[in-house]
Amino acid sequence: DISNHPRLVQTGAFDALLLLSLSNDVGTCRCVAFALHRIALKEENHKTLTSSAFVRAVVSLLYADDAVTNLRACLATKFICTSFGSRRHFLEAGGVVPLLKCAKRFFVMAEAEAADEAGAASASGEGQVDVEENANAGNGIGICRSFVPLEGIREVCAALRNLSTSCAEAQVEIVKQNVDGVRFLVGQCRSSDDDTAHQACATLANLSETPANRELMLRQHGVLQHLKAALQEADCADCSEGIRREAIRAIANLSSELQLAPDIATAGVLVPLLEQLTSNDPRCRQYGALAMSNLSSHEANLERIVREGAVGPLLALVKRGLLRSSPCTAGEAEERASVTSSDDE
């Protein structure tokens, strides 16, 4: 009940709750994580959430050796990172490392569950496995075991998106984590879950806003090929428009680095980008125009762009004032990854 939240602060119960986040008892940590998530869920409480004590409590729960606690802490992180002040506190508390450790834990759990189900299906000689017993085996605060890994991955992606929105320090810190950071996101940008893929692509687009990240993302992590694949897969009718939109924004941001523009233009992205210039989605058109504008800023790309039939669309962009004279980036158009399916649980 949201009406109880101010009373928690006034009576000192809120401070006691934060202290309990340091408990070694699994049940206690689950309950505290659940409470912090519910408090963080309400925008009316966000002034309270800017306190460094609240953020440190959430970071402590991210370190907990319990996946259910981790999931609830990830949900809380997603919401506290909608505030710039809380993002700063989160970074100061060293929250990126445990958040990405949670991502790794959820990924390993998901792989193990998939292998178990495949093995059970093979042993039974059937194409399906009865997982009802597992799904109903509650392990705390309304979350069942089979729910944790995939929802955890989704919520880590959403938290990283919010953390990296308009925050260069966070963008650099996430990329600095190497395998645990960018490669995790690269893998999820082609997830079969649309929401997860959307959040991962949006985070990669945010990370590519920072010039220091772009060459690492392109050359060391192979981000472009995965973005191109996500863009092509998003053309199917059942896929989210958001995946396409954020993949294009990421490519536009990467291509704003002039020295990288020739590599990007020869990587097979020109045709899918040109297709976006006539998209029904205004942001796809906007980001597609920005990407083409950035790529055409490099002389080495001009012949290839003309050969791909871009002259007509580019002239249309000039007439509409959408072609830029110098490379630039596209920031996060939406304020945050505010709601995912877990928030209703």
Secondary structure, 3 states (H helix, E strand, C coil): CHHHHHHHHHCCHHHHHHHHCCCCCHHHHHHHHHHHHHHHHCHHHHHHHCCHHHHHHHHHHHCCCCHHHHHHHHHHHHHHCCCHHHHHHHHHCCCHHHHHHHHHHHHHHHHHHHHHHHHHHHHHCCCCCCCHHHHCCECCCCCEHHHHHHHHHHHHHHHHHHHHCCCHHHHHHHHHCHHHCHHHHHHHCCCCCHHHHHHHHHHHHHHCCCHHHHHHHHHHCCHHHHHHHHHHHCCCCCCCHHHHHHHHHHHHHHHCCHHHHHHHHCCCCHHHHHHHCCCCCHHHHHHHHHHHHHHHCCHHHHHHHHHCCCHHHHHHHHHCCCCCCCCCCCCCCCCCCCCCHHHHC
